[in-house]
Amino acid sequence: MLLMFLLELGVIAAVGYWGFTVSSNWIINTLAGLGAPALFITAWALFGAGGGVNATFPATGIWRGVLEILWFGGGAAALYAAGAATPAAVFAILFAVNAALRLIWKQA
């Protein structure tokens, strides 16, 4: 569960990093750097927080899997889009390993 939490924080950091590097215009960078993480945090709070327990509209079953793939895939995609291909690959692998272990240990 610790790795899952750290990956969640990593998504927010990755999306913020992408936002602050998306343009040469500092206004766009600031808006994207603050706005993109805010959108991701809102989506996670609404559908995925606390494994769905603390979410406003908890995603369960297959929808939980879709949410996690979009959320963590979005973090990896943001890193890749920011030019950090190796960290993006590492992030995606860590998510896949974490997801597999959560299934094996019946934590998902």
C-alpha positions in Angstrom: 0.0 0.0 0.0 2.9 2.3 0.6 4.1 1.9 -3.0 0.5 2.6 -4.2 0.5 5.9 -2.2 3.9 6.9 -3.5 2.7 6.2 -7.0 -0.3 8.4 -6.4 1.9 11.2 -5.3 4.1 10.5 -8.3 1.2 11.0 -10.7 0.5 14.4 -9.2 4.2 15.4 -9.4 4.5 14.0 -13.0 1.5 16.0 -14.2 2.7 19.1 -12.5 6.2 18.7 -14.1 4.6 18.2 -17.5 2.5 21.4 -17.0 5.5 23.5 -16.0 7.4 22.3 -19.1 4.7 22.3 -21.7 5.4 25.7 -23.2 7.9 28.5 -23.4 5.3 31.0 -22.2 5.5 31.3 -18.4 1.7 32.0 -18.1 0.7 28.8 -19.9 3.3 26.9 -17.9 2.0 28.2 -14.6 -1.7 27.5 -15.5 -0.9 24.0 -16.8 1.6 23.3 -14.0 -1.1 24.1 -11.4 -4.2 23.2 -13.3 -3.3 19.8 -14.5 -2.5 18.4 -11.0 -5.7 20.1 -9.7 -7.8 18.2 -12.3 -6.1 14.9 -11.6 -6.6 15.4 -7.8 -10.2 16.2 -8.4 -10.8 13.1 -10.5 -9.1 10.9 -7.9 -11.0 12.5 -5.0 -14.3 11.9 -6.8 -13.7 8.3 -8.0 -10.7 6.7 -6.4 -9.7 8.1 -3.0 -8.9 5.6 -0.3 -9.4 2.6 -2.6 -12.9 4.0 -3.3 -13.8 4.2 0.4 -13.2 7.9 0.7 -14.4 8.8 -2.8 -17.5 10.8 -3.5 -18.5 8.4 -6.3 -16.5 5.3 -5.7 -15.4 3.3 -8.8 -15.6 -0.4 -8.2 -14.9 -3.6 -10.2 -13.8 -3.1 -13.7 -14.4 0.7 -13.5 -11.8 0.8 -10.7 -9.3 -0.9 -13.0 -10.1 1.5 -15.8 -9.7 4.5 -13.4 -6.3 3.3 -12.2 -5.0 2.6 -15.7 -6.1 6.1 -16.8 -4.7 7.8 -13.6 -1.4 6.0 -13.5 -1.1 5.9 -17.3 -1.7 9.6 -17.3 1.2 10.1 -15.0 3.5 8.0 -17.2 2.2 9.7 -20.3 2.9 13.1 -18.7 6.5 12.2 -18.0 6.9 10.9 -21.5 5.4 14.1 -23.0 7.7 16.2 -20.8 10.7 14.4 -22.4 11.4 12.0 -19.6 11.0 8.7 -21.4 13.1 6.5 -19.0 11.3 7.8 -15.8 8.0 7.3 -17.6 8.9 3.6 -18.4 10.0 3.1 -14.8 6.8 4.6 -13.5 4.7 2.4 -15.7 6.6 -0.7 -14.7 6.3 0.2 -11.0 2.5 0.6 -11.5 2.2 -2.8 -13.2 4.2 -4.5 -10.5 2.2 -2.8 -7.8 -1.1 -3.8 -9.5 0.0 -7.4 -9.9 1.1 -7.6 -6.2 -2.2 -6.1 -5.1 -4.1 -8.7 -7.0 -1.9 -11.6 -5.7 -2.3 -10.3 -2.1 -6.0 -9.7 -2.6 -5.7 -5.9 -1.8 -7.5 -4.8 -5.0 
